[in-house]
Amino acid sequence: MTKRYHLFEFEDLSWFPDLLRQNMMDFLRFAISKLGIYEPIVPLLQELLARSSQPEILDLCSGGGGGIKGLQQLLVNQTQQSVTVTLSDKFPNIPAFELVKKETSGAIKYISQPVDATNVPADLTGCRTIFSAFHHFQPDMARSILGDAARKRVPIGIFEGAGKSYFEILAALLFFPLVFLVITPFLRPFRWSRIFFTYLVPLIPLCTMWDGTVSILRLYTPQHLLQLTKDIPVDNYTWRAGKIKHKTGLKIIYLIGYPV
Ligand SMILES: C[S@@+](CC[C@H](N)C(=O)[O-])C[C@H]1O[C@@H](n2cnc3c(N)ncnc32)[C@H](O)[C@@H]1O
């Protein structure tokens, strides 16, 4: 599938209740961290950190923190260096951020004020990452996120936990309902709202199925991503994009950029 369709996602709507958004992000964090979906990108993160002025990752659009959580420990194990990770989001999910902070004994911190990925405050200078969220941005916004990092000469890594295939859409529609039925009681932090809006009024599974399907349709392919970077007039900054295979056969689309 090469074309990009930018349909609406519930989680992007400003009137969409935070309670449902947070429950959906908790599911995403659970799924991503259980499968260790981002493990194959550790070498790419190492490459970015090597080009960063400090061993610091500023994760943008963190949602429930699912993307970066497993990676922090892998990075420390493989580099034998401490790596500071800070979670941030335009709609910060504080209970989930607190949980990640607690589970990592404070190795992952968070910013409790909203941080907009299209306008990152100048004092946040760490290497930037965006996991499974870049497809939320229309091309102009997407370009300005990449351009901002390039102009400030900080490395940036864009990672999407899917490869943009029809199989993934089928999986979102067929497997998500079953998975929700089984895993909901085990999701953390525990919320009564999750039980209510899964088993009695199934808004969480339905909205997640819709958003999951639309996310695949919205994904930028590696070619789209490189095309976006063509209009960023910054010298001595390099870009690379591609797909990496996870042990389950799933693919991860990535774009990395850093000063040279
Ligand atoms: C699909 S979720 C992210 C998933 C998360 N990174 C993960 O790996 O589990 C997308 C997130 O992007 C956030 N978001 C949307 N627009 C944003 C913006 N302009 N700046 C920062 N965050 C934004 C949403 O609040 C949501 O939490």
The ligand as an SDF file (V2000), in Angstrom:
LIG
                    3D

 27 29  0  0  0  0  0  0  0  0999 V2000
   -0.6940    7.0620   18.9730 C   0  0  0  0  0  0  0  0  0  0  0  0
   -0.3180    8.0480   20.3110 S   0  0  0  0  0  0  0  0  0  0  0  0
    1.3450    7.8340   20.6960 C   0  0  0  0  0  0  0  0  0  0  0  0
    1.8250    6.5540   21.0800 C   0  0  0  0  0  0  0  0  0  0  0  0
    3.0390    6.5190   21.9250 C   0  0  0  0  0  0  0  0  0  0  0  0
    4.1520    7.2850   21.4060 N   0  0  0  0  0  0  0  0  0  0  0  0
    3.4060    5.0710   22.0760 C   0  0  0  0  0  0  0  0  0  0  0  0
    4.3790    4.6490   21.4580 O   0  0  0  0  0  0  0  0  0  0  0  0
    2.6970    4.3780   22.8140 O   0  0  0  0  0  0  0  0  0  0  0  0
   -0.2410    9.6490   19.6860 C   0  0  0  0  0  0  0  0  0  0  0  0
    0.0030   10.7120   20.7510 C   0  0  0  0  0  0  0  0  0  0  0  0
    0.3270   11.9280   20.0750 O   0  0  0  0  0  0  0  0  0  0  0  0
   -0.1360   12.9780   20.8880 C   0  0  0  0  0  0  0  0  0  0  0  0
   -0.1680   14.1880   20.0640 N   0  0  0  0  0  0  0  0  0  0  0  0
   -1.0260   14.5120   19.0670 C   0  0  0  0  0  0  0  0  0  0  0  0
   -0.7150   15.7200   18.5370 N   0  0  0  0  0  0  0  0  0  0  0  0
    0.4030   16.1510   19.2100 C   0  0  0  0  0  0  0  0  0  0  0  0
    1.2300   17.3120   19.1250 C   0  0  0  0  0  0  0  0  0  0  0  0
    0.9970   18.2750   18.2380 N   0  0  0  0  0  0  0  0  0  0  0  0
    2.2720   17.4180   19.9590 N   0  0  0  0  0  0  0  0  0  0  0  0
    2.5410   16.4480   20.8720 C   0  0  0  0  0  0  0  0  0  0  0  0
    1.7840   15.3470   21.0100 N   0  0  0  0  0  0  0  0  0  0  0  0
    0.7320   15.1850   20.1820 C   0  0  0  0  0  0  0  0  0  0  0  0
   -1.4900   12.4720   21.3660 C   0  0  0  0  0  0  0  0  0  0  0  0
   -1.8990   13.1420   22.5410 O   0  0  0  0  0  0  0  0  0  0  0  0
   -1.2000   10.9920   21.6150 C   0  0  0  0  0  0  0  0  0  0  0  0
   -0.8620   10.7670   22.9510 O   0  0  0  0  0  0  0  0  0  0  0  0
  1  2  1  0
  2  3  1  0
  2 10  1  0
  3  4  1  0
  4  5  1  0
  5  6  1  0
  5  7  1  0
  7  8  2  0
  7  9  1  0
 10 11  1  0
 11 12  1  0
 11 26  1  0
 12 13  1  0
 13 14  1  0
 13 24  1  0
 14 15  1  0
 14 23  1  0
 15 16  2  0
 16 17  1  0
 17 18  1  0
 17 23  2  0
 18 19  1  0
 18 20  2  0
 20 21  1  0
 21 22  2  0
 22 23  1  0
 24 25  1  0
 24 26  1  0
 26 27  1  0
M  CHG  2   2   1   9  -1
M  END
$$$$
